[in-house]
Amino acid sequence: MRKATTATILFLVAATATAAAVMLVPRSATADDPVPRCVAVSGQLAEDPGGASCPTDHPNCFIGAIHGKKLEATTLFYGEGSVAAPPASPGWFAYSGVTTYTTENGPIVTRETGLVSNFNIPGGPGRASLSMEVITSGGTGYLFVNGFVDANRHVTSQVSGTICTP
């Protein structure tokens, strides 16, 4: 049988120690995170100007509720800015704001960006089409919304999309 040299023994000891150290290093946090749970949602949304019920820092909010498939919530929307559409699209404007869906499991906050018309079209005096990105801490997803605004600023919309939670 051949004798092991000092260099070979040192190599084997170092390799064993390195392998043991790698096995003892804590796993990264992402390895411990659960896989996001994504759910397809849809529903009918109805909102009205909130008036005196709006938060003081957002006096022109809209308050409502959504009822549907895997999404039952009260809603609070407030705008953060708007701009007129290009001259070739008179009667439209673009806006951005935040909508909070308060469910029995807690709030889902979204960034809303949309287009709204202010002229009469079939189905109501105004039309809204928008997209929402879920910005809740730890959550992801999107919602698409299409609806109408009547002369009293009552909004009725169809909502569909996917919400993912950790």
Helices and strands as residue ranges (DSSP letters): H 6-24, H 29-32, E 37-49, G 51-53, E 62-69, E 73-84, E 92-103, E 106-117, E 126-134, E 140-149, E 155-165
